[in-house]
Amino acid sequence: MHTPSARRSTARTRPRNRRALILAAAARRFHRYGYHRVSMADIAQDVGVTPGALYRHFRNKQELLSHVIDHSLEVLDNSLANRQAGDQPELLLSDLAELTVEHRELGVLWQRESRHLPEEQRLALREHVRTLAVRIGELLRQTRADISPADIDFLTWSTTGVLLSPSFYALDLPSDHTVAVLVTLSRAVWDSDIHTGQTQSVPYTNNRGITPVSRREVLLGAAIRLFNERGYHDVSMDDIGAAAGIVSASVYNHFTSKADLLITALSRGAAGLQLGLSHALAHASSPREALEMALRSYVELMIAHPELVGTLLTEVAHLPEEDKGQIVALEHSYVGEWLRLLGEANPALSEPESQMCVQAIFTMVNNVARTKHLRTRTHLVSDTVAVGQAILHAAISLGDSRPDTSSVVASR
């Protein structure tokens, strides 16, 4: 039996920042394994508390996920709120880059895991993201008075993609160097020459187009939409049949299982990427030209098929192990060609630097393609290509003249 003094001693040993420790542990778990593969008991074990103690802070796993994402957004928002008119752009970008590296789980949690939240919580987080984007846009406007509010908005979401890119790969550089490269690439986005007046080569429309005659294609299209909207785990074969207007029993005439549908969708996406890259390799006369051609094909595919892209980006983890290896190998091969070409275009780049730059381009394009209100932009493809080229050219300029943020740090 504990005496009152013993109870007071025990209470004093409890960390005052336990809630913060829980949020950090949950962010790491959700980022690495995905929402459905993490239990409250897992997180409690990481923090060194009982599940009961965890539930005193958060009622359930959904609430915890919502708070994890909201906390990271709040940190970024507070940093932006403290910025003043006239601050150096590099100072702002350095602050944001430091925070996105520190909270590197945010990109994956926002793009992949927030779908598992109730609609009310998703809407609240979406509003928080919009507020953050508005703050970035207001500061961007100070350096780009020459462009319209719509262009400011487009560059803001492009910049957000670059800053969130460390969420999608393992960091192999010291954090200060990672921040410096992110600042260089983000500034390239801010300075990019968009709205050149070129005709959009792959126009995007919000309608569903013409329904295929093949029931198999109808089912595949319905599955891709649902996987992208809800996630593989929360979609059933009955849901897919209903969305396609096909009796659920007939679905199995075309696909043996839900996993079969996912494998077919992901294989199609990976093949589309490889086809564009193969064309670039076959027709380019230099590594730089090949990268620019591969960039355009990537942008065109992502913007023309955002739901397929979303599925390719978020659902590979749900594949059966025997099939996952094939898709992952295709993805690694695709990225590997980009890394090889960038290394040949700029031999001074280290492999981790090349990885950062390539991932920044991919995440920027993916972020633009999946931001719904941007899809009505008249020159969306050409403008996205222009921003991607700005990042690419900044990457090719990196190397012996390493990015330096020492002056920015000193001015704080």
C-alpha positions, 0 to 999 in steps of 0.5 A: 500500500502506497503512503501519500508521500510515495504517491506524490513521489510517483506523480512527480516522476511522470513526464510533464510532456507526456502528451507530446511524447505520445504525439511524436510516437504516434506520428512515427508509427503511423508514418512507418506502418500506416494507420490500420497496422498500428494499435493504441497498445503499440503507441503506449508501449513506445511511450512506456505507458499503459494503454489505459493511460493513453486513453486518458489523453485521447479517446481513440485512434482516430482522435489521436491521428487527427491531433498528430496531423493538427499538431504539425500543422500548428507548429508550421502555422505559428512559425509563419504567423511570426514572420514579418513583412520584409523578412528575407525569403530565405529566412522564411523558407529556412524556418519552414524547411527546418520544421518540415524536416523535424516533422517529416511524417506530415506529408505522408500522414496528410496525403495517405492517412488523413483519409481514415478520419471522420469527415468532420475532422478531415474538413477541419484539417483541410481548412487548417492546411488552407490557412497555412497555404494562405500564409505562405502565399502572402509572404510569397507575394512580397517577392512575386508582385509580377504575377496574379493571385491564382499564380501565387496560389499555384506556386504556394502549393508547388512549394508545399510539395517540395517542403513536404518531400522529405516525408517520402524517403529516408533522410541520409544527409545531416539535417542542416544540409537537408534544410539548405537543399530544400531552401534552394529548391523551394526558392527555385519554385518561387522564381520559376517562369510560369504561365508561358501561354503554351497549350496544355497538352493533356487537358483535365476535365472534372467529368468522368468521360465516356464509360468503357464498354468493357465491364472489366475496365469499368470495375477497375476504374471504380476500384481506383477511385474508391482506393484513392478516396478511402484507402484499400482497407476500407473498400469492399468488393461489394462497394466496387460492384455498387460503384460500377453498377454491377452486381457484386457476384459478377465482379468475380467474373473479372477479378478474383479478389480485391487484391487482384484489382489493386495489383492490376491498378498499380501495375498499370500505373507503373507501366505508364511511368516506365513507358514515358521514361523509355520514350525519353531515354530513346529520343534524348541526346543528353542526360539533361534533355532526357530528364526534361522529357521524363519530367513532362511525361511524369507531369502529363500522367499524374495530372491526367490520372490523379486517382491512379496516381493517388492509388500508386502513391498510397496503396502499395503497402497493402499488396500481398507480399508476393506481388509487392516486390514486383511493384516496388522493383518497378518503382525503384527502377524508375527512380533509379533511372532519374538518379542516374541521369541527374548524376550524369548531368551533375557529377558533383552531386552526392547520391543523397542530394540527387535523391532529395532533388528527384523526390522534390520534383515528384512530390511537387508534381503529385501535390499539384495533381492531387490538389483539386482546385488547381485542376481547372488551371488553363496551363496546368501541365505547362506550368507544372513542367516549368516549375519542375524544370526550375527545380531540375535546373537548381539541382543541376547547379548544386554540387561544388557550390553547395547551398549555404544558409549560414547568413540566414541562420546568422540573421535570426 
